[in-house]
């Protein structure tokens, strides 16, 4: 089961488990659509792995399988937006 982290590790944007627009790597590092494409160009800045769209969790499931509430912060800032 995916951890479903609650926000983008670059910009801090909230990413609810039942909403589209999140990207993850194989370690579940989580980024919003804008950061994944414009800043990171599809590559995780933490592990160098490929970023793929995170599936959404059905709205009825969070009671039994809650998403994570722990916010993770990168040790270094994400790269600036692409020009």
KAZI-V449236 format. One record per helix or strand. SS is the DSSP state (helix for helix, strand for strand). FROM is the first residue (numbers start at 1). LEN is the number of residues. If there is no record, write none. Layout:
# KAZI-V449236
((SS & FROM & LEN) (SS & FROM & LEN))
This chain:
# KAZI-V449236
((strand & 7 & 1) (strand & 14 & 1) (strand & 22 & 3) (strand & 30 & 3) (helix & 33 & 7) (strand & 43 & 1) (strand & 50 & 1) (strand & 52 & 2))
